[in-house]
Amino acid sequence: MRKSERMPGSQHTDRQLPRLAKAIRGHFLPHVPADARAESRLPPGGHDDLDALERADRTALTKRAEIFGPVFTGISHGELCVVIMGLQPGRRMLLENADSLRPYALDATSLVPKGVLRDMQGADHREYRRPMVRAAKAGDPAHETAILERVIRHHLDEFVRFGDTSPRALISATSATATSILVALFFGVEPGCELAQRLAALYYELGPYGLAWNIGPPQHAAYGALRGALEAALEARRNGDTAMNDRCVLAQVADESDGDVEETMLGNLIFAVEIARMDTANQLRWLTRYAALNPSILAQISAEVIDGNVGHLSLADAFSWEELRSDQSERLTRTAQCDIEFDGYLIPAGSHVRVCLWEAHHDSDSFPSPERFDPHRFLGPFPTNDQFAPFGVDHHQCPFGSTAVRIGSTYVRLLATEFPPTLINDGPPVRGAYHWEPARRLAVSLQRLYPTEPVPDPREEERQR
């Protein structure tokens, strides 16, 4: 589900960067043939630390493009980085050089034989992406929404019941909600089910502080336990004794292969949840903030639900899209596998290529007053692919993008109609380990408008079907 790609922390100091940049240039340029060297050149920009610039000013890359043009260089995470500003040239770059660019992704081959989907290319990428695309398209929106409502309501009710309105409580609650949502949608088990509780606990062992880029013994142990638990659940399903929902992603993929799931495919489903957990938790925190800041829009969403005037694109859907535009989607990053010529510039082998999404989503030509949070902008003509790409571009788009939007709209709708939030504390966004996040001190209280409803037993629901 991820809307943008992660980068591990740099191990290079600011003092090392100029020397590092010179070393990179000295390494790459001698390998460029003399005739190509005469016709090609590195983009302008030099060796400034892009990560430091961006951390200090979220609009730093936009300002840099105004100086150097839409293609420029810098250093990011210790590597030469070529930045491409604008979705149109970014899409063209990715399409023209698809075979020469490798997605920058987690190396999980020590756990998953062929690695995770985001790191695959060619035939492997097509082979393992197709079942996920089919599962995503086969989903029933009404059924999926019903599951989301049960899971999200369960966690919102817990947040109210515990009564802790500290910033840490909101972080913990949104993290737990995100994990439960993904476990329910991918593996078909909901809160209250013993398997759901076990899977959630194992995911926290796999990545206790977010996605673990450095895979060590704890990750091997947690991954092995997750795989074993899901294989046992599939075996129980084959024997007719399971709480697993037949419409979940794992069940649909299994049904395509006579009830079994090949090791790399199962590993990719496990990591699809792991990679999306932090993204979804962050999404829920952003949505909570914007909901608390915009009670008048929540009132409109509530009226829309009560009046039954929800159309093809509801205001809650638009709220979810606007959150993606405003904050969630940030960048696409690739690594050049060979020297690339683009718009007269040399992009050396080994350098990173960053296509800017957040900046494109804040282009005033495409989105008037882009700094203003305004879901109504999505109730008109929908932006084109050259204006808006929250889930990536072309054949590397996240197949579960519509599910991510549905998660957001269901969450906002429940806040509007059952758990209206009140802002307690707020602050400017902060640059987290991988993404921009709401302020650490963000805190809200929730009011429960209706009595608590018991969480249905998923096993009983399956028996009734």
C-alpha positions in Angstrom: 0.0 0.0 0.0 2.7 2.3 0.2 2.4 5.6 -1.2 6.2 6.5 -1.3 9.5 4.6 -0.8 11.7 4.5 2.2 15.4 5.3 2.5 17.6 4.1 5.4 19.5 6.6 7.4 22.8 7.9 6.1 26.0 6.9 7.8 28.0 9.7 6.3 28.6 13.0 8.2 28.2 16.4 6.6 31.9 16.9 6.6 32.3 13.8 4.5 29.8 14.8 1.8 32.0 17.1 -0.4 34.8 14.6 -0.5 32.2 11.8 -1.1 30.7 13.7 -4.0 34.1 14.2 -5.6 34.9 10.6 -5.2 31.6 9.6 -6.8 32.3 11.9 -9.8 35.8 10.6 -10.1 34.6 7.1 -10.1 31.8 7.5 -12.7 33.1 10.0 -15.2 36.3 8.2 -16.2 34.1 5.3 -17.3 32.1 7.5 -19.7 33.4 7.2 -23.3 35.1 10.4 -24.6 32.4 11.1 -27.2 29.6 10.6 -24.7 31.5 12.8 -22.2 31.5 15.6 -24.8 27.8 15.3 -25.3 26.7 14.5 -21.8 27.1 16.2 -18.5 25.9 15.8 -15.0 22.9 17.9 -14.1 23.6 21.1 -12.1 23.3 21.3 -8.4 26.6 20.0 -7.0 27.0 18.0 -3.8 24.7 19.7 -1.2 23.2 17.5 1.3 19.6 17.2 0.1 18.4 15.4 3.2 19.6 18.2 5.5 18.1 20.8 3.3 14.8 19.1 3.2 14.8 18.4 6.9 15.2 22.1 7.6 12.6 23.2 4.9 10.0 20.9 3.4 9.9 23.0 0.2 13.7 23.0 -0.2 13.7 20.9 -3.4 11.1 23.1 -5.0 13.3 26.1 -4.3 16.3 24.3 -5.6 14.5 23.5 -8.9 13.8 27.2 -9.3 17.6 27.8 -9.3 18.9 24.8 -11.2 15.9 23.7 -13.3 13.7 20.5 -13.1 16.7 18.1 -13.2 19.5 18.7 -10.6 21.9 16.8 -8.4 22.8 16.6 -4.7 23.8 14.0 -2.1 21.2 11.9 -0.5 22.0 9.3 2.2 25.6 9.4 1.1 25.0 8.8 -2.6 24.8 11.0 -5.7 21.1 11.7 -6.2 19.5 13.1 -9.4 16.3 14.8 -8.6 13.5 15.1 -11.2 10.9 17.7 -10.5 7.5 17.2 -12.2 5.4 14.1 -12.8 5.5 14.4 -16.6 9.3 14.2 -16.9 9.4 11.8 -14.0 7.1 9.3 -15.7 8.9 9.7 -19.0 12.2 9.0 -17.2 10.9 5.9 -15.6 9.2 4.6 -18.8 12.1 5.2 -21.1 14.6 3.6 -18.8 12.5 0.9 -17.1 15.2 -1.8 -17.7 18.0 0.5 -16.4 16.4 1.6 -13.1 16.0 -0.6 -10.1 13.6 0.3 -7.3 15.3 1.3 -4.1 13.8 -1.2 -1.7 14.4 -3.4 1.3 16.6 -6.4 0.6 14.7 -9.3 2.2 16.2 -12.1 0.2 17.6 -13.7 3.4 14.0 -14.3 4.3 12.1 -14.4 1.0 13.8 -16.5 -1.7 13.2 -14.0 -4.5 12.9 -10.9 -2.4 10.0 -8.5 -2.0 7.9 -7.3 -4.9 9.2 -3.7 -4.8 12.7 -5.0 -5.4 11.8 -7.3 -8.2 12.1 -6.7 -12.0 11.1 -8.3 -15.2 9.4 -11.7 -15.2 9.6 -12.2 -11.4 7.9 -8.8 -10.8 5.1 -9.7 -13.2 4.7 -13.2 -11.8 4.3 -12.2 -8.2 2.4 -8.9 -8.8 -0.4 -10.5 -10.9 -2.0 -12.5 -8.0 -2.0 -9.4 -5.8 -3.6 -7.3 -8.5 -6.2 -10.0 -9.1 -6.9 -10.2 -5.4 -7.2 -6.4 -5.1 -9.6 -6.2 -8.1 -11.7 -9.1 -6.8 -12.4 -7.5 -3.5 -16.0 -6.4 -2.7 -15.9 -2.8 -1.6 -19.0 -3.2 0.6 -17.6 -6.3 2.3 -14.2 -4.6 2.7 -15.8 -1.5 4.2 -17.8 -3.6 6.7 -14.6 -5.3 7.9 -12.9 -1.9 8.2 -15.8 -0.5 10.2 -15.6 -3.3 12.7 -11.9 -3.2 13.1 -11.6 0.6 13.3 -14.6 1.0 15.6 -13.1 -1.6 17.9 -9.8 0.4 18.3 -11.5 3.8 18.5 -13.7 2.5 21.2 -10.7 1.2 23.1 -9.0 4.6 22.8 -12.1 6.2 24.4 -12.4 3.5 27.0 -8.7 3.8 28.1 -9.1 7.6 28.4 -5.4 8.3 27.7 -5.2 11.4 25.5 -1.4 11.8 25.5 0.6 12.0 22.2 2.0 8.6 22.9 -1.5 7.1 23.3 -2.5 8.3 19.8 0.7 6.9 18.3 0.1 3.6 20.0 -3.6 3.5 19.0 -3.1 4.3 15.4 -0.2 1.8 15.2 -2.4 -1.0 16.7 -5.3 0.0 14.4 -3.2 -0.1 11.3 -1.8 -3.6 12.1 -5.3 -4.9 12.8 -6.6 -3.5 9.6 -3.9 -5.1 7.5 -4.1 -8.4 9.2 -7.8 -8.5 8.7 -7.7 -7.6 5.0 -4.7 -9.7 4.1 -5.1 -12.7 6.3 -8.9 -12.7 7.1 -8.8 -12.6 10.9 -10.1 -9.7 13.1 -9.6 -8.4 16.7 -10.8 -10.9 19.2 -9.5 -13.8 17.2 -6.6 -15.7 18.7 -4.7 -15.8 15.4 -5.2 -12.1 14.8 -3.6 -11.4 18.2 -0.7 -13.7 17.5 0.0 -12.2 14.1 -0.1 -8.7 15.5 2.4 -9.6 18.2 4.7 -11.3 15.7 4.6 -8.2 13.5 5.7 -6.1 16.4 8.6 -8.5 16.9 9.5 -8.3 13.1 9.6 -4.5 13.2 9.3 -3.1 16.7 10.4 0.4 15.6 9.0 0.4 12.1 10.3 -1.3 9.0 13.6 -3.1 9.8 16.1 -2.4 7.0 18.8 -4.4 8.8 17.5 -8.0 9.0 19.0 -9.9 12.0 18.2 -12.8 14.2 15.0 -11.2 15.7 13.6 -10.7 12.2 14.5 -14.2 11.2 12.7 -15.6 14.2 9.6 -13.4 13.9 9.4 -14.0 10.1 9.7 -17.8 10.6 6.9 -17.7 13.2 4.7 -15.6 11.0 5.2 -18.0 8.1 4.5 -21.0 10.3 1.3 -19.4 11.7 0.0 -18.6 8.2 0.9 -22.0 6.8 -1.0 -23.6 9.7 -4.0 -21.3 9.1 -4.0 -22.4 5.4 -3.9 -26.0 6.5 -6.8 -25.5 8.9 -8.7 -23.8 6.1 -8.2 -26.8 3.8 -9.7 -28.9 6.6 -12.6 -26.6 7.0 -11.7 -25.5 10.5 -10.7 -21.8 10.4 -11.8 -18.3 11.1 -10.0 -17.0 8.0 -12.3 -15.0 5.8 -12.5 -16.5 2.3 -12.3 -13.1 0.7 -9.0 -12.0 2.3 -6.0 -11.7 0.1 -4.3 -14.8 1.4 -7.3 -17.0 0.8 -7.8 -15.6 -2.8 -4.1 -16.2 -3.7 -4.3 -19.7 -2.1 -7.5 -20.6 -4.1 -5.6 -19.8 -7.4 -3.1 -22.5 -6.5 -5.3 -25.3 -5.2 -5.1 -24.1 -1.6 -1.4 -23.7 -1.2 0.9 -20.6 -1.4 4.4 -20.8 -2.7 7.2 -19.6 -0.4 8.1 -16.3 -2.2 4.4 -15.4 -2.7 3.7 -16.0 1.0 6.7 -14.0 2.0 5.5 -11.1 -0.2 2.1 -11.1 1.5 3.8 -11.0 4.9 6.0 -8.1 3.8 3.1 -6.3 2.1 1.6 -6.0 5.5 4.9 -5.2 7.2 5.8 -2.4 4.7 2.3 -0.9 4.9 2.0 -0.9 8.7 3.9 2.3 9.3 2.4 4.0 6.3 -1.1 3.2 7.4 -0.5 4.3 11.0 1.0 7.5 9.7 -2.1 7.9 7.4 -4.4 7.5 10.4 -2.5 10.1 12.5 -2.7 12.6 9.6 -6.4 12.0 9.1 -7.0 12.4 12.9 -5.2 15.7 12.8 -7.1 17.1 9.8 -10.4 15.8 11.2 -9.8 17.6 14.5 -8.8 20.8 12.6 -11.8 20.7 10.3 -15.0 20.1 12.4 -17.2 21.8 9.7 -16.0 19.3 7.1 -16.7 16.4 9.5 -20.2 17.8 10.0 -20.7 17.8 6.2 -19.5 14.1 6.1 -21.8 13.2 8.9 -24.8 14.9 7.1 -23.8 13.1 3.9 -24.0 9.7 5.6 -27.2 10.5 7.5 -29.0 11.8 4.3 -27.8 8.9 2.3 -26.4 11.2 -0.4 -23.1 9.4 -0.8 -22.3 9.4 -4.5 -19.6 7.9 -6.7 -17.0 9.9 -4.8 -18.1 10.9 -1.3 -16.7 13.7 0.8 -15.1 11.1 3.0 -13.3 9.6 0.0 -12.3 13.1 -1.1 -11.0 13.7 2.5 -8.8 10.6 2.1 -7.5 11.7 -1.3 -6.7 15.1 0.0 -4.7 13.7 2.9 -2.6 11.7 0.4 -2.0 14.8 -1.7 -1.2 17.0 1.3 1.2 14.8 3.2 1.4 11.1 2.5 2.9 10.7 -0.9 6.5 11.9 -1.1 8.8 10.4 -3.7 9.8 7.5 -5.9 13.4 6.4 -5.7 15.4 4.2 -8.2 19.0 3.2 -8.6 20.6 3.6 -12.0 22.0 0.2 -13.2 24.0 1.8 -16.0 24.8 5.2 -17.3 21.6 6.9 -18.5 21.2 9.8 -20.9 18.2 12.0 -20.0 17.3 15.4 -21.4 21.0 15.9 -22.3 22.3 15.1 -18.9 24.3 12.1 -17.7 22.9 10.1 -14.9 25.8 7.9 -13.8 25.4 4.2 -13.0 25.0 3.7 -9.2 23.4 7.0 -8.6 19.9 7.4 -7.1 17.1 8.9 -9.1 14.3 10.6 -7.2 11.0 11.6 -8.8 9.3 14.1 -6.6 5.7 13.4 -5.7 5.0 15.7 -2.8 6.3 18.7 -4.7 4.2 17.8 -7.8 1.1 17.5 -5.5 1.8 21.1 -4.3 2.1 22.6 -7.7 -0.3 25.6 -7.7 -1.0 25.1 -11.4 -2.5 21.7 -10.7 -3.8 22.4 -7.2 -4.8 26.0 -6.4 -3.8 27.1 -2.9 -1.9 23.8 -2.4 -1.0 24.5 1.2 -4.7 24.6 2.1 -6.4 21.3 3.2 -9.5 21.2 1.0 -11.1 17.8 0.2 -13.7 19.6 -2.0 -11.0 19.9 -4.7 -11.4 16.2 -5.4 -15.2 16.4 -5.9 -14.6 18.0 -9.3 -12.6 16.6 -12.2 -10.1 14.2 -11.0 -6.4 15.1 -11.5 -4.5 13.5 -14.4 -1.6 11.1 -14.0 0.8 13.9 -14.8 -0.6 15.8 -11.8 -1.3 13.3 -9.1 0.4 9.9 -8.4 -0.1 9.0 -4.7 0.6 5.3 -5.3 3.4 5.4 -7.8 3.4 5.5 -11.6 2.6 3.0 -14.3 3.5 -0.7 -13.8 4.9 -0.1 -10.3 1.8 1.4 -8.8 0.6 -0.1 -5.6 -2.2 -2.6 -6.4 -3.9 -1.8 -3.2 -4.3 1.9 -3.7 -8.1 1.8 -3.7 -7.9 -0.1 -0.4 -5.7 2.6 1.2 -8.3 5.3 0.1 -11.1 3.1 1.6 -9.2 2.8 4.9 -8.9 6.5 5.0 -12.5 7.3 4.1 -13.9 4.6 6.5 -11.8 6.0 9.4 -12.9 9.6 8.7 -16.5 8.6 8.4 -16.4 6.9 11.8 -14.8 9.9 13.3 -17.5 12.1 11.8 -20.5 10.0 12.8 -19.5 8.2 16.0 -16.2 9.5 17.5 -15.8 13.3 16.8 -12.2 14.4 17.8 -11.1 17.4 19.7 -7.6 18.8 19.2 -5.6 19.0 22.4 -2.1 19.7 21.1 -0.5 20.2 17.7 2.7 21.5 16.1 4.5 21.6 12.7 5.2 18.4 10.8 8.5 16.7 11.5 10.7 14.6 9.4 10.7 11.1 10.8 13.0 8.2 10.0 11.5 7.6 6.6 8.7 10.2 6.0 7.2 13.5 7.1 4.9 12.9 10.1 2.5 14.9 12.2 4.0 16.7 15.2 5.2 14.3 17.9 3.1 16.3 20.4 -0.1 15.8 18.4 -2.9 14.8 20.8 -6.7 14.5 20.6 -9.6 13.3 22.6 -12.5 11.4 21.2 -16.2 11.6 22.2 -18.2 8.4 21.8 -21.7 9.4 20.5 -23.3 6.0 20.8 -23.1 3.1 23.3 -20.3 0.5 22.7 -21.2 -2.3 20.3 -19.7 -5.7 20.8 -17.2 -6.9 18.2 -18.8 -9.7 16.1 -17.2 -13.1 16.2 -15.6 -13.5 12.7 -15.9 -17.3 13.0 -19.7 -17.1 13.7 -20.1 -14.8 10.7 -18.3 -17.2 8.5 -20.6 -20.1 9.7 -23.7 -18.0 9.0 -22.4 -17.4 5.4 
